Amino acid sequence: MPEGDNVWQTARRLGALSGEELTRTDFRVPSVATVDLSGRRVLETVSRGKHLLTRVEGGTTIHTHLKMEGRWDVQPAGARWRRPGHEARVVLRTPTHEAIGYSVLLDVVPTAEEDRLVGHLGPDLLGPDWDEDEAVRRIEQSPDLSIGEALLDQRNLAGLGNVYKSEALFLCGLDPHLRVGDVPDVRKVVVLGHRLINANRDRPARVTTGNPRRGQQYWVYGRAGQPCRRCGTRIESGEQGDAGVERITYWCPSCQP
């Protein structure tokens, strides 16, 4: 699943369009299918948590979210597409590049109204608005929520996903089901989550163990039933979250009592 680091990297790839004039725009979602931004210059693309904002001159923003399976491909104009055309939701072409958004959520809004889509988000772990104190304050406002759910709530801090949640809680020795009010040091978890995602933002593949070899990158994530790398105890997994938004979480019952 895309997390904040994937989205940040995608924004950098879309930066290839910045400063160029759009020669073609094709929005394949009924609500914005009639929008035509050709002839306008792309100003920039920025990430906001798990959201992407591509700003175009004239005060327009193309907002996309990668969901679970979405992605943006940026390639030379005229190059063959890497995925089936029916998966494309948006196509942006300039004289030199073509960007295709596959299976993304899509909106086109006035730039002045971006907050309508992303204003609810907490401080961005990879953004200029990162505020450790504010993230801690927001998490601690819900003492009865599990710490695992609190870290995934984008209203608390934007960009953290299931991988970093599972790995940060392992490294802090905290059961993901522990109430926020019973966590001895919420700030420690926030600081570690911030450190992990920043350390990986420029890497093609995430590593939290320090070992980039295939199958060795994570402490607990995706390792249900395998022995803990620290103590040998069997890694457990289970669903966590409200109905409809459950995520599988991973933990070591010995290292995270």
Secondary structure as GFF3:
##gff-version 3
##sequence-region A 1 257
A	DSSP	alpha_helix	4	14	.	.	.	ID=ss1
A	DSSP	three_ten_helix	15	17	.	.	.	ID=ss2
A	DSSP	beta_strand	24	27	.	.	.	ID=ss3
A	DSSP	three_ten_helix	30	32	.	.	.	ID=ss4
A	DSSP	beta_strand	42	48	.	.	.	ID=ss5
A	DSSP	beta_strand	51	56	.	.	.	ID=ss6
A	DSSP	beta_strand	60	65	.	.	.	ID=ss7
A	DSSP	beta_strand	71	76	.	.	.	ID=ss8
A	DSSP	three_ten_helix	85	87	.	.	.	ID=ss9
A	DSSP	beta_strand	88	93	.	.	.	ID=ss10
A	DSSP	beta_strand	97	102	.	.	.	ID=ss11
A	DSSP	beta_strand	105	110	.	.	.	ID=ss12
A	DSSP	three_ten_helix	111	113	.	.	.	ID=ss13
A	DSSP	alpha_helix	115	118	.	.	.	ID=ss14
A	DSSP	alpha_helix	132	140	.	.	.	ID=ss15
A	DSSP	alpha_helix	147	152	.	.	.	ID=ss16
A	DSSP	alpha_helix	162	172	.	.	.	ID=ss17
A	DSSP	three_ten_helix	180	182	.	.	.	ID=ss18
A	DSSP	alpha_helix	186	200	.	.	.	ID=ss19
A	DSSP	beta_strand	236	240	.	.	.	ID=ss20
A	DSSP	beta_strand	247	251	.	.	.	ID=ss21
###
